[in-house]
């Protein structure tokens, strides 16, 4: 998952007298061009006492507690509960100071100087500028092979990051310097308009070097092998844990802001079991599947919130010769009935996607949603069985085959499996002789297989790390670690380079138009098959208020959450 920037957002604030269900219809799949962000509020009268422990359902296990190595939204949420970076998101998604007390930006837009607050790690050590230097150096160190190293190089444009990742310079050459304990200087190659919003992404979090090195290979494997400088402290955890706890950090620099006594997480993969736990009072927040939405959509505790994720299918064009055929890929994308997937299967407010950048998260120089027009590339991406059949016949002639058989890897979670089954049925019905087998894997294994190129077709998703279309478009540059199908196009690479390091990086309007040109190439070449923009259907107890939901980087933030007790 990952990145985001300057954008206006729709609030999901449920005021008294407005049902969460009605709010959900506006929030997801609506016509507004703003991104989905906001906070929950309980309906009805709240009890006078606030605090308590919030019981939260997760649909999958934490994959890593190492901020420089973690890659998934679940891990990011948990890490962010007990770790602060330089900046954080306010309720509307804007970047505001966290560990940074203040900052200055040089006149040329290429040097940030951050001044740190007085903050402590949970072992009593002061949080210093050196902690950020060490954490960022770990992120770009090729020995660590961080999937998000490019956040510092390609996206953040930190001086020397690209050369360090390539192994041609030492990590000590990274353009980040501890001027003193409380002053951090960051040097960039070019101005980056969304740089501050990158600072709340976990890859940019600090790391206490002495503590990290004392843990050795055990770092992040238990509550005792992580440190907190954030709102909560991890008190119980083990790898692949199905339940773990955090408590309020009494030494947090902003402790007066935190009302909750703690967070209890439960990993529950069976959606019916999760709903029963919610109804029994064992959970305060739980996710729902499509069938359950039908049961509870009139309940005032039901809401649907924008998650920011684009779900899409990635064909492995490098390893599978048939999928290197453009007409076969076009046949596949035109055979996909995305409306049926969102309306008949998911039923959670998710919207069909016909663009490589999803709607409702990135706003341009003129204030409009980058992807508000989902018909912009209809000639390349739409549901059209006749076109699918036409391209299929051309592919069969070019490849000299009348039938094709592929395997698609899919997460073991409930919703992806249901979506995959419908995709299977649609392709096999619309394209005679086309067979799609499903290979269900734990998410961690599925991601690993796709990263390793050990797949034919993959059902995957990407969540924005910052509010700029580049959070998606940057993935399909030649050689990017998230370019699973190893697609490559020189014209595309040139456009992205011009938008990130060329003249367009200081020309907002020109950059915006160029990114549309790049997106057009992705869809024309059928490098991916977009499916839908994800919304999360959730039940949230009326006793709970102030949970901030964002479509970018961190989907749920609990710093302002309260629970009536």
C-alpha angles and dihedrals in degrees: 000000000000165000143033152175153173108359144135116234141200114246120234090199107145105208122198110285095024113102119226089229092058089045090053092059089058096042103055129041091000128135098253116114096212123100123254115257137130145097137281123247127191122244118229129021118328124221116253096242119073130187126065130132120297114224110210131185121221121194094209139024125266108266099198140355093202106106093206094050104033115107109174134082095238092056091045092053093052095043090050090053091067103023132062127198129199092284138024136193123261120216090277094050098255119141112254132168120286114158088356112088090191142332142207128213121209120241092253091053094237105101126060121190113196124195113205130223122234101270136153138216115232091257089061097258117135117248105244140183088253088065089062092046091053094045094050092045089054090052094057098035105116089213088069095047091209111194088215097050088110089066086076097039113032097021106028095032092213110179113268094359093121094049092048092051089050090053096243097111134036121254089247089071092066111125095246122100136183099223087183136330093289102032126077122184120199121190122200132196092225136359112283112199095200097042096117091056089056088063094076091055110104096235086070095050120119124256126206101231098200093051094043092052092047089058095053112182092348096072112132096009097107142009089265093057098059131063128216129217093159143080096291139030122225108237103172131024143132130177113287089007116176092201132026139155144224128191132202113279105235090194095052111129089232097037094137088065094058114087100170120091090213151309128264115196125200123188107216116168097178106081094203091053089049093052091049090052089052093049090049091054095248092115131044095189127029138162122238134209126226098269091050092052088063089056099048108024092111093051111108088223091062120096138162117216131187111254097187094228123137112208113205143157119247119203117207098232093170099056102029114060095198091056090053085070108100095207092054090051090049090050089055096049093047090049094060116101099204095176090060091051094053099036102037103029112024100029090175101112095273114149131223111255124216097163133069090234113056124230129257105034112073124055122194135219091280093050095252128131109259091223103031090119104068091177094059092105099029092135088066105028124033141104105271117144092188092056089044091055092047093052090043092057090049091050092050091051093047094046096038093231135116097197139036133196125195138165121227120204115219137177119262090235121113103249098044091051092052091047091048091053091054092046088051092052094046095050095044091049099044097039110048112214092023114124123189119188119195123226110194115204138166107270093249091055093044091053091047092050092051092047089051093048089243096139142071101211125002134197105214144149140218128204122202116257093192134011100262130094089240088076085075103025093052090064095071098053112120110276098011110148091233094051089100097174092050090233113173133190123169095206091052092049090050093053093049091048091052090051094049107034106005133078092289093068087079095038106076097184095044091046091052093054092045091054089056088054090052093048090051090058092052091053097039089054091043089229087160135009108229114214114173147332108245127237122183117229106209143173112220121185115246086232090067126081137166103037104148116219121199134178090213133075099318113039097190128029122183104188093108096034120125132186123202110230 
